Amino acid sequence: MTPEHAPSSGPASGGQGKSGLNPAALPVADAARVLTRLGGKPVSESMLHADIDAGAPTNADGTLNLVHYAAWLVKEMAAGGGGGD
């Protein structure tokens, strides 16, 4: 296994190195940063909060699961709701 494919050695594993983000439970601020870096367009916390207010799914603790959020965006776009903008 190459180093880039090895499990992260974050605080939960007791190792040193990257703290790693959990895409299944990202705080809104982290989700905005990740989506901005990966998506090519700026995504702000206020945009995510607007989507949450419009029905985007969140975890019980208020974090976002990026897979569930992406699925919600696709559903909204298919329904003509737009989402994300």
N, C-alpha and C positions, 0 to 999 in steps of 0.2 A: 504494500500500500504506500503510495507516495504521500509526502507530508501534507500536500494541499487537500488530500482526500481523507486524511486521518481525522478521527473525532477531535473536536477542540479540547484544549486542556484548560478550560475556564475554571473559575473558583469552585464550581460544584464538584469538579473532579479532583480538587486539591492541587492541581498543577499550576504552573505559571505560564503566561502567554496571553493570547487574546481572550478577552472576557466573553466574546461571542454573544450574539443576539439570538433570541429565540423567535423565529418567524411566526410561531403559533401564539405568542404572547408578547407583543411589542407595545410599550407605552406609545401614546399618540405622537409625542415629539420624536421618538426614535423611528416610528413608522414613516413620518413625514420625511425625515432625513434619508432613510433607505429608499423610499419610493422616488425621491428627487434624484438620488444618485443613479438608480437603476432605470428610471423611466425616461430620462432625458428632458423632462419638463418639471418646473418647480411644483412641489406639492407642499402646501403649508398646513400647519396644525389647524388653522381655521377652516381649511377645505375639508379636512378629515372630520372635524367636529360637525360641519354642515352635513356631511354624508351620514354621520352617526345620528344626527337629529332627523334625517330623512329616512332612517331605518336600517342603516348599515349595521351588521352584527358586531357585537363586542363580547368579550369574555366577561364573566361575572365581576372581575376586578377592574373592568374598564379598558383593558388592553385589547389590541387588535390581533386577530389571526389573519395574516396576509392572504392565505388561501381562501378563507371564508369571505374576506373583504373583496378579493378579486372576483369570486363567484357572484357576489352581490352586484358588483359593478357590471358584469356581463349581463346579468338578469335585468338590471335597470336599463342598460343600453338597448337590449332586445325589446323591452317594453316601451321604449321611447322616452324614458325618464332621464337619460343622459348620465347622471351620476358623475362624481369626480370633478366636475367643473363648477 
